[in-house]
Amino acid sequence: MKRMGIALLVIGLIGFVWASSQRSGYNSVEGALKSTFSSSERSKKEGFETARWVALGAAVVGLALVVAPGKRG
């Protein structure tokens, strides 16, 4: 369980950083205008926001699997 926890933690953190970097493009004036007037850009922005939270959740589950003692026997 510890290996799986470490893998989830790493994947979750990498996914969070990647999704945050993709979403940060929408914080500029140009990105805000694009997401205001284009429904496809708005859905991309919301998709990256959802991906951030899913990745963060995976990292938290991974951390719990690493910290919590495994059941032996």
C-alpha positions as CSV (number, residue, x, y, z in Angstrom):
1,M,0.0,0.0,0.0
2,K,2.9,2.3,0.7
3,R,4.2,2.1,-2.9
4,M,0.7,2.8,-4.3
5,G,0.4,5.7,-1.9
6,I,3.7,7.2,-3.0
7,A,2.7,6.7,-6.7
8,L,-0.6,8.5,-6.0
9,L,1.1,11.3,-4.2
10,V,3.6,11.9,-7.0
11,I,0.9,11.6,-9.7
12,G,-1.4,13.9,-7.8
13,L,1.2,16.6,-7.2
14,I,2.4,16.5,-10.8
15,G,-1.2,16.7,-12.1
16,F,-1.9,19.6,-9.7
17,V,1.1,21.6,-10.9
18,W,0.3,20.8,-14.6
19,A,-3.4,21.8,-14.3
20,S,-2.5,24.9,-12.3
21,S,0.0,26.0,-15.0
22,Q,-2.6,25.4,-17.7
23,R,-5.3,27.3,-15.8
24,S,-3.0,30.3,-15.1
25,G,-3.2,31.3,-18.7
26,Y,-6.8,32.3,-18.1
27,N,-5.8,34.8,-15.3
28,S,-4.5,37.3,-17.8
29,V,-6.7,39.9,-19.5
30,E,-6.6,38.0,-22.8
31,G,-7.5,34.7,-21.1
32,A,-10.3,36.4,-19.2
33,L,-11.7,37.8,-22.4
34,K,-11.4,34.5,-24.2
35,S,-13.2,32.6,-21.5
36,T,-15.9,35.3,-21.3
37,F,-16.9,35.2,-24.9
38,S,-16.1,31.6,-25.9
39,S,-18.0,28.7,-24.4
40,S,-15.2,26.3,-25.5
41,E,-12.6,28.3,-23.7
42,R,-14.8,28.5,-20.6
43,S,-15.2,24.8,-20.6
44,K,-11.4,24.3,-20.9
45,K,-10.9,26.7,-17.9
46,E,-13.5,24.8,-15.8
47,G,-11.9,21.5,-16.9
48,F,-8.5,22.6,-15.7
49,E,-10.0,23.7,-12.4
50,T,-11.7,20.3,-12.0
51,A,-8.4,18.6,-12.9
52,R,-6.6,20.6,-10.2
53,W,-9.0,19.4,-7.5
54,V,-9.0,15.8,-8.7
55,A,-5.2,15.7,-8.7
56,L,-5.1,17.3,-5.3
57,G,-7.6,14.7,-4.0
58,A,-5.4,11.9,-5.4
59,A,-2.4,13.4,-3.7
60,V,-4.2,13.5,-0.4
61,V,-5.3,9.9,-0.7
62,G,-1.7,9.0,-1.6
63,L,-0.5,10.8,1.5
64,A,-3.0,9.0,3.7
65,L,-1.8,5.6,2.3
66,V,1.8,6.5,3.0
67,V,1.2,7.8,6.5
68,A,-1.5,5.3,7.7
69,P,0.0,2.0,8.8
70,G,-0.8,-0.9,6.6
71,K,-2.7,-3.9,7.8
72,R,-0.3,-6.9,8.1
73,G,-1.1,-10.5,8.4
